[in-house]
């Protein structure tokens, strides 16, 4: 899934593309943002169902007195399935078709949405809502920066991706250490890393659009994979912010 552009070369530097007058680019990016927005709506609905409907909730969570005290094997499958799907897709989908890319996007969104029921069970509804709106505002501003900047963020993105690997390793280590200070550091770094990735992925999508050169099928694939990148960035930023700002039940 190289840059989500069906192996087209990235041929146009960021500082040479005139984004402000390109109606095609605006239409392409609007398609990406629409998919992200619909994905977030679906995720919120599924999270509400898995946290509030007893028959569904009890399949995934162990709840006592309205408070989450554990998870079931079904939750673990649902929570880790998106990672497996993305890894498999990264190796197997060398020339994906629009329908395949769309199915992958909505499958991952559905799985992540179902697993987010844990958020509703861990935090108060008010803190979830307020943090979501903070995340949405930050996402809009950061994506605008990525869309308008003339600076090439490629090197910056490589650094951020290394940061994702770093916080993933640190999170695994802290599962055994249970160190509150390390967890706070992970959450703060996570906020900055995924904030940066929103701007980076937005610019990467712009360059992908120009590299595709009018390939309608390629643009459809890029819309789905681009929406997936931004959706995942949004969800991670939201969860890291919630870990810092949220009020637990």
Secondary structure, 3 states (H helix, E strand, C coil): CHHHCCCCCCCCCHHHCCHHHCHHHHHHHHHHHHHHHHHHHHHHHHHHHHHHCHHHHHHHEEEECCEEEEECHHHHHHHHHHHHHHHHHHHHCCCCCHHHHHHHHHHHHHHHHHHCHHHHHHECHHHHHHHHHHHHHHHHHHHHHHHHCCCCCHHHHHHHHHHHHHHHHHHHHHHHHCCHHHHHHHHHHHHHHHHHHHHHHHHHHHHHHHHHCCCHHHHHHHHHHHHHHHHHHHHHHHHHHHHHHCCEC
